[in-house]
Amino acid sequence: MTKELPGITKKIKLGCGEFGITMNSENGELVETFLRLGKSGSCTSCLLEGISRLIGLCLRASMPIEDITNELTGAACGNGVWIDGDYLKSCLDCLGKELTK
């Protein structure tokens, strides 16, 4: 049986490239994320896939989304950018902020 989940995909231009975030929900609750940055098969791509899987695991374990976003928000790298008056310190900071919207 195929199951379709409603979701939203955002593409955000960050200092290190275009960051893709897909957030899927079920019954109004976030249940999974998919993250993309850079080339498929790159170390960055692999790390983001692992983070995405860990977010899904936390959500399935009923961890509050605020606990997840608190750990992501504020993480910084050397490629931060200003977007619409908000300083995004890294792709993880961006992810944490997007998950709270």
C-alpha positions as CSV (number, residue, x, y, z in Angstrom):
1,M,0.0,0.0,0.0
2,T,1.4,3.4,-1.0
3,K,1.1,6.2,1.5
4,E,1.3,9.9,0.4
5,L,2.3,12.5,3.0
6,P,1.7,16.2,2.6
7,G,4.8,18.2,2.7
8,I,6.7,21.4,1.7
9,T,10.0,21.8,0.0
10,K,12.1,24.9,0.4
11,K,15.3,25.9,-1.4
12,I,17.4,28.4,0.5
13,K,20.5,30.0,-1.0
14,L,23.1,29.8,1.7
15,G,26.8,30.7,1.7
16,C,27.9,27.2,0.7
17,G,25.1,26.6,-1.9
18,E,21.5,25.9,-2.3
19,F,20.0,24.1,0.8
20,G,17.0,22.0,0.1
21,I,14.7,21.1,3.0
22,T,11.6,18.9,2.6
23,M,9.3,18.6,5.6
24,N,6.6,15.9,5.4
25,S,3.7,15.7,7.9
26,E,1.0,13.4,8.9
27,N,-2.1,14.5,10.8
28,G,-0.6,18.0,11.1
29,E,2.6,16.7,12.8
30,L,6.0,16.7,11.2
31,V,7.1,13.1,10.7
32,E,10.2,13.3,8.4
33,T,12.7,15.6,6.8
34,F,14.9,15.3,3.7
35,L,17.9,17.6,3.4
36,R,20.1,18.4,0.4
37,L,23.2,20.5,-0.1
38,G,25.9,20.0,-2.7
39,K,26.5,17.0,-4.9
40,S,25.0,13.6,-4.2
41,G,27.7,11.3,-2.6
42,S,29.6,14.2,-1.0
43,C,30.5,14.2,2.6
44,T,28.1,17.1,3.3
45,S,25.3,15.2,1.6
46,C,26.0,12.1,3.6
47,L,26.1,14.1,6.9
48,L,22.8,15.8,6.1
49,E,21.2,12.5,5.3
50,G,22.3,11.2,8.7
51,I,20.9,14.3,10.4
52,S,17.7,13.9,8.6
53,R,17.4,10.3,9.7
54,L,18.1,11.2,13.3
55,I,15.4,13.9,13.2
56,G,12.9,11.3,11.9
57,L,14.0,8.9,14.7
58,C,13.5,11.6,17.3
59,L,10.1,12.5,15.9
60,R,9.0,8.8,15.9
61,A,10.1,8.6,19.6
62,S,7.8,11.5,20.4
63,M,10.6,14.0,21.1
64,P,9.2,17.5,21.1
65,I,10.2,19.4,18.0
66,E,11.4,22.3,20.2
67,D,14.1,20.0,21.7
68,I,15.4,19.2,18.2
69,T,15.3,22.8,17.0
70,N,17.1,24.0,20.2
71,E,20.0,21.8,19.4
72,L,20.2,22.9,15.7
73,T,19.6,26.6,16.0
74,G,22.7,28.6,16.6
75,A,25.1,26.1,15.1
76,A,27.6,28.2,13.1
77,C,30.1,27.8,10.3
78,G,32.1,30.3,8.2
79,N,29.4,30.7,5.5
80,G,26.6,32.5,7.3
81,V,24.3,34.8,5.3
82,W,21.6,37.4,5.8
83,I,18.2,36.5,4.4
84,D,15.1,38.7,4.9
85,G,16.6,40.4,8.0
86,D,17.6,37.0,9.6
87,Y,21.2,35.9,9.9
88,L,21.5,32.2,9.1
89,K,24.7,31.0,10.7
90,S,24.8,27.6,8.9
91,C,22.6,25.0,7.2
92,L,21.9,23.5,10.6
93,D,20.9,27.0,12.0
94,C,18.7,27.4,8.9
95,L,17.1,24.0,9.4
96,G,16.4,24.7,13.1
97,K,14.7,28.0,12.2
98,E,12.7,26.4,9.4
99,L,11.4,23.6,11.6
100,T,10.0,26.2,14.0
101,K,7.9,27.9,11.4
